[in-house]
Amino acid sequence: MKPKCVVLLSGGLDSSTLLAYLLAEGYDCLPIGFRYGQRHTKELTYAAAIAQHYNVPFKVIDLTALKDILPSAQTNDAIEIPEGHYADSNMKLTVTPNRNMIMLSIATAYAITSKASRVAYAAHKGDYAIYPDCRTAFIRPMREALEYCDYERLHLLTPFICDSKADIVLRGINLRVPYKFTWSCYNGREKACGKCGTCVERLEAFSKNSIEDPLAYEDREYWKTVIAQRKGNE
């Protein structure tokens, strides 16, 4: 029997690659997404498309009430989405306080009731700069908490924790992940903006692998200026 794994699936590049990776590793995956009051839910539409592509059930949990206590550029339309590199300090505006702990807690409860032995999320080293809940210092105690929160031990999987975004794209290319069914942009317009931190990081990652991102962008060249400026300041 395949081991079951609950997978946090946002519809973005990282979590979609994680789903493909775990399926390839032989897991029976149960992806779960969240409405937490984010300014757009386009990413969840893409998450559903990815789940459908891999023929796995996708569950969405409504946490929109959290919007009132988790202010960030992702949950408050009055806060302008910052532009620039993902690691820039202004990207802290996009941090939704304690989001991953909340989501991992709910995913763990879902794992227990589904008789799954594992929970996975796509934290990677590119997240370290601005996301405290993607760092090893956070993951270590969370992993221990999952081991002792139920009668049977659960395991927290973070297979991308030492990977860069470019590394993840390379994994996905090898796994033939349909990246046209993923959405990373903080804005929910018809096309990805090309200027927010996630767009810049994503376009850079594809470029490092000499592959063109299949998403349509309002500005596909802006990221090059950002990277050049960062290199100039080093």
PyMOL commands that set and color helices and strands:
alter all, ss='L'
color gray80, all
select helices_A, chain A and resi 13-24+42-53+64-68+89-94+99-113+125-127+132-134+136-148+165-175+179-181+197-208+222-233
alter helices_A, ss='H'
color red, helices_A
select strands_A, chain A and resi 4-8+28-35+59-62+118-120+155-157
alter strands_A, ss='S'
color yellow, strands_A
deselect
rebuild
show_as cartoon
